[in-house]
Amino acid sequence: MNDFDASLLRGYWHLVCHRRELPEAGDYLRLETAIGDIVVFNDGQDLIAFDNRCPHRGARIYDGASGNQPASCKYHGWTHAAGRMIIPQVEKFSTCDVTTARLHQYRTEWCGDFLFVGIQPLAQLYDQLGDAAGILENISFNIDRCVDVNQYAYECIWPLAIENALEPYHISLIHPQTLATLELQDGENRFIGVNSVWTAPVGSARVRRRLESLKRFFRIDYAYEGYFSLYLFPFTMLSSTYGYSYSLQHFLPASRAADRTNFSSRLLTAPAADARAASMLETFFASTAEVNRRVFDEDHQVCKRLPADSWSPRPLRYPSDDEVKISHFRESCRRHAAVLQGEVDEQR
């Protein structure tokens, strides 16, 4: 881990989940980062975010990526529920005040039904998001549930994985049987502070007709009828085709290896028009999840070919028109590095 990665993890708000992903008491999800885990947990009263450490002796509470399990430490049974710690044999702690024991929680803020976590954020959430906040709010009210969780280590550093996700230049060569079948037309880029949006019409008439025919099965009041990709600096992507489902992706710096990225993608679906439509859409969502996994594996295979020293925040030497979002990303990195350097200079 380097200071740059750590400062991004600490200094920005991170979109971690949708409200409907954790509807029941005991539901949790875990994201592994270079500065430790971020766990979001439904404690029966609220969604909270914490560092996955028991306040007693620091043991990790959760190992899985997501599921339903009490926030109970397997070492001595200390448990967080309904906003408080439950401590076995509490009478034995006669020399200390265990009533002050708490999970180490992070700040949380909502943007619509999307939950953001901040460790030591440098700005208010809506200032960081700018006009992207309105987009996120509208999307969030058109999501029903999570149907697929895909998580593994990318064998490359996170900026290279992000840059691959940001540009469509590689699609025809790397995704000929998956993403390229949409025949995406030249899209439009919109830059919102450090964030960006790319929208592109579906060029394949056959695919477009099929997607249009599915509209009647959904209850959606906000969507881009084409391919949509929202990048939230520094580590998060949200992408969709026609708003029928959204892939929420994280590319997080890894703690155990400098040349690895903790990648995750969760498929969030739009509400079905009715129960009959929901049943009919099960096959469609299963197919979407399978194609998404293939796309990310194809990306991973090419990202493996990118040595860590092939990236720097300097401008691209030979940028194509399809790589303008990479130029914007690198500019955002340079600006953050300048802020970080200023903080270091002040401390000296």
WOJONOR-V701199 format. One record per pair of residues at least 24 apart in sequence whose ideal C-beta (glycine too) atoms are under 10 Angstrom apart, sorted by the first residue. I is the first residue (numbers start at 1). J is the second residue. Records with the same first field share a line. If there is no record, write none. Layout:
I=J + J
//
This chain:
1=33 + 34 + 35 + 253 + 254 + 255 + 256 + 258
2=34 + 253 + 258
3=337 + 340 + 341 + 343 + 344
4=159 + 234 + 253 + 313 + 333 + 336 + 337 + 340 + 341
5=33 + 34 + 35 + 157 + 158 + 159 + 234 + 235 + 252 + 253 + 254 + 255 + 258
6=33 + 34 + 35 + 119 + 253 + 255 + 340
7=35 + 120 + 122 + 234 + 336 + 337 + 339 + 340 + 343 + 344
8=33 + 34 + 35 + 158 + 233 + 234 + 235 + 252 + 253 + 333 + 336 + 337 + 340
9=33 + 34 + 35 + 36 + 38 + 119 + 120 + 234 + 235 + 252 + 253
10=35 + 118 + 119 + 120 + 121 + 122
11=118 + 119 + 120 + 121 + 122 + 123 + 128 + 234 + 336 + 339 + 340 + 343
12=116 + 117 + 118 + 119 + 120 + 121 + 122 + 123 + 125 + 128 + 194 + 232 + 233 + 234 + 235 + 236 + 336
13=107 + 108 + 109 + 111 + 116 + 117 + 118 + 119 + 121 + 122 + 123 + 124 + 125 + 126 + 127 + 128 + 129 + 232 + 236
14=38 + 49 + 106 + 115 + 116 + 117 + 118 + 119 + 121 + 232 + 234 + 235 + 236 + 250 + 252
15=111 + 114 + 115 + 116 + 117 + 125 + 129 + 136 + 140 + 230 + 232 + 235 + 236 + 237 + 238 + 248 + 250
16=40 + 47 + 49 + 106 + 108 + 114 + 115 + 116 + 117 + 236 + 248 + 250
17=47 + 49 + 66 + 113 + 114 + 115 + 116 + 117 + 146 + 248 + 266 + 268
18=112 + 113 + 114 + 115 + 139 + 140 + 143 + 144 + 145 + 146 + 246 + 248 + 266 + 268
19=47 + 110 + 112 + 113 + 114 + 115 + 140 + 143
20=113 + 140 + 143 + 144 + 145 + 146 + 268 + 269 + 271
21=47 + 66 + 113 + 115 + 143 + 145 + 146 + 149 + 248 + 266 + 268
22=47 + 66 + 68 + 115 + 146
23=47 + 145
24=68
25=68 + 70 + 81 + 82
26=67 + 68 + 69 + 70 + 71 + 72 + 81
27=66 + 67 + 68 + 69
28=52 + 61 + 62 + 64 + 65 + 66 + 67 + 68 + 69 + 70 + 71
29=62 + 64 + 65 + 66 + 67 + 146 + 149 + 151 + 264 + 266
30=60 + 61 + 62 + 63 + 64 + 65 + 66 + 67 + 151 + 264
31=65 + 66 + 117 + 151 + 235 + 250 + 252 + 262 + 264
32=65 + 151 + 153 + 250 + 252 + 253 + 254 + 255 + 256 + 262 + 264
33=119 + 235 + 250 + 252 + 253 + 254 + 255 + 262
34=158 + 252 + 253 + 254 + 255 + 256 + 257 + 258 + 260 + 261 + 262
35=119 + 252 + 253 + 255
36=60 + 104 + 119 + 255
37=61 + 62 + 63 + 255
38=106 + 117 + 119 + 250 + 252
39=66 + 71 + 103 + 105 + 106 + 117
40=66 + 106 + 108 + 115 + 117
41=69 + 70 + 71 + 80 + 81 + 103 + 105
42=68 + 71
43=70 + 71 + 80 + 81 + 82 + 83 + 84 + 103
44=70 + 80 + 81 + 82 + 83
45=81 + 82 + 83 + 84
46=82 + 83 + 108
47=108 + 110 + 115 + 117
48=80 + 83 + 103 + 105 + 106 + 108 + 115 + 117
49=103 + 104 + 105 + 106 + 107 + 108 + 115 + 116 + 117 + 118 + 119
50=80 + 102 + 103 + 104 + 105 + 106 + 117
51=103 + 104 + 105 + 106 + 119
52=103 + 104
53=103 + 104
54=78 + 79 + 80 + 85 + 101 + 103 + 104
55=80 + 85 + 87 + 98 + 100 + 101 + 102 + 103 + 104
56=85 + 87 + 93 + 98 + 101
58=104
61=103
64=149 + 151
65=149 + 150 + 151 + 152 + 264 + 266
66=146 + 149 + 151 + 264 + 266
67=149
71=103
78=103
80=105
110=137 + 140
111=135 + 136 + 137 + 139 + 140
112=136 + 137 + 138 + 139 + 140 + 141 + 142 + 143
113=137 + 139 + 140 + 141 + 142 + 143
114=139 + 140 + 141 + 143 + 232 + 238 + 248 + 268
115=140
116=232 + 236
122=336 + 339 + 343
123=193
127=193
128=193 + 194 + 195 + 232 + 233
129=192 + 193 + 194 + 195 + 232
130=191 + 192 + 193 + 194 + 195
131=190 + 192 + 193 + 195 + 197
132=190 + 192 + 193 + 194 + 195 + 196 + 197 + 230 + 231 + 232 + 233 + 238
133=192 + 195
134=192
135=190 + 192 + 195 + 197 + 222 + 224 + 228 + 230 + 238
136=195 + 230 + 232 + 238
137=222
138=221 + 222 + 223 + 243
139=222 + 223 + 224 + 228 + 230 + 238 + 240 + 243 + 246 + 268 + 270
140=222 + 246 + 268
141=220 + 221 + 222 + 271
142=218 + 219 + 220 + 221 + 222 + 223 + 240 + 243 + 244 + 246 + 268 + 269 + 270 + 271
143=220 + 243 + 245 + 246 + 248 + 268 + 269 + 270 + 271
144=218 + 219 + 245 + 268 + 269 + 270 + 271 + 272 + 278
145=267 + 268 + 269 + 270 + 271 + 272 + 278 + 285
146=245 + 246 + 248 + 266 + 267 + 268 + 269
147=245 + 266 + 267 + 268 + 269 + 281 + 282 + 285 + 286 + 288 + 289
148=245 + 247 + 265 + 266 + 267 + 268 + 269 + 285 + 286 + 288 + 289 + 290 + 292 + 293
149=264 + 265 + 266 + 267 + 289
150=247 + 249 + 263 + 264 + 265 + 266 + 267 + 289 + 292 + 293 + 296 + 297
151=250 + 262 + 263 + 264 + 265 + 266
152=261 + 262 + 263 + 264 + 265 + 296 + 297 + 300
153=254 + 256 + 257 + 259 + 260 + 261 + 262 + 263 + 300
154=251 + 252 + 254 + 259 + 260 + 261 + 262 + 263 + 296 + 299 + 300 + 303 + 304
155=257 + 259 + 260 + 261 + 263 + 300 + 301 + 303 + 304 + 305 + 306
156=251 + 259 + 260 + 261 + 263 + 299 + 300 + 302 + 303 + 304 + 305 + 306 + 307 + 308 + 310 + 311
157=251 + 253 + 254 + 257 + 258 + 259 + 260 + 261 + 303 + 306 + 307 + 308 + 309 + 310 + 311
158=234 + 235 + 250 + 251 + 252 + 253 + 254 + 260 + 261 + 262 + 263 + 311
159=234 + 235 + 251 + 253 + 261 + 306 + 308 + 310 + 311 + 312 + 313 + 326 + 329 + 330 + 333
160=251 + 259 + 261 + 302 + 303 + 305 + 306 + 307 + 308 + 310 + 311
161=235 + 237 + 249 + 251 + 252 + 260 + 261 + 262 + 263 + 296 + 299 + 300 + 303 + 306 + 311
162=231 + 233 + 234 + 235 + 236 + 237 + 249 + 251 + 261 + 311 + 325 + 326 + 329 + 333
163=251 + 303 + 306 + 311 + 316 + 323 + 325 + 326 + 329 + 330
164=251 + 299 + 300 + 302 + 303 + 306 + 326
165=229 + 231 + 237 + 239 + 249 + 251 + 263 + 296 + 299 + 303 + 325 + 329
166=196 + 198 + 229 + 231 + 237 + 322 + 323 + 324 + 325 + 326 + 327 + 328 + 329
167=198 + 319 + 320 + 322 + 323 + 324 + 325 + 326 + 327 + 329
168=198 + 200 + 227 + 229 + 320 + 322 + 323 + 325
169=319 + 320 + 321 + 322 + 323 + 326
170=298 + 299 + 302 + 322 + 323
171=295 + 298 + 322
173=298 + 302
174=295 + 298 + 299 + 301 + 302 + 303
175=291 + 294 + 295 + 298 + 299 + 302
176=298
177=291 + 294 + 295 + 298
178=290 + 291 + 292 + 293 + 294 + 295 + 296 + 297 + 298
179=227 + 239 + 241 + 291 + 292 + 294 + 295 + 298 + 299
180=204 + 295
181=206 + 207 + 291
182=207 + 208 + 211 + 226 + 227 + 241
183=207 + 208
184=226 + 227 + 241
185=226 + 227
186=321 + 322
187=226 + 227 + 228 + 229 + 322
188=226
189=229 + 321 + 322 + 324 + 325 + 328
190=230
191=231 + 324 + 325 + 328 + 331 + 332
192=230 + 231 + 232 + 233
193=233 + 332
194=231 + 232 + 233 + 234 + 328 + 329 + 331 + 332 + 333 + 335 + 336
195=230 + 231 + 232 + 233 + 234 + 236 + 328 + 332
196=229 + 230 + 231 + 232 + 233 + 324 + 325 + 328 + 329 + 332
197=224 + 228 + 229 + 230 + 231 + 238 + 325
198=227 + 228 + 229 + 230 + 231 + 239 + 322 + 324 + 325
199=224 + 225 + 226 + 227 + 228 + 229 + 230
200=224 + 226 + 227 + 228 + 229 + 241
201=225 + 226 + 227
202=226 + 227 + 241 + 242
203=227
207=241
208=242
210=284
211=241 + 242 + 244
212=242
214=242 + 244 + 277 + 280 + 281 + 284
215=242 + 243 + 244 + 273
216=273 + 277
217=244 + 270 + 272 + 273 + 274 + 276 + 277 + 278 + 280 + 281 + 284
218=242 + 243 + 244 + 245 + 269 + 270 + 271 + 272 + 273 + 277 + 278 + 281
219=270 + 271 + 272 + 273 + 274 + 277
220=244 + 270 + 271 + 272 + 273
221=271
222=270
223=270
229=325
231=325 + 328 + 329 + 332
233=328 + 329 + 332 + 333 + 336
234=329 + 332 + 333 + 336
235=261 + 262
237=265
238=268
239=265 + 292 + 295
240=268 + 270
241=288 + 291
242=270
243=270
244=269 + 270 + 281 + 284 + 285 + 288
245=269 + 270 + 281 + 284 + 285 + 288 + 289 + 292
246=270
247=288 + 289 + 292 + 295 + 296
249=292 + 296
251=303
258=308
259=304 + 306 + 307 + 308 + 309
260=308
261=300 + 303
263=296 + 299 + 300 + 303
264=296
265=289 + 292 + 293 + 295 + 296
266=292
267=292 + 293
313=337
//
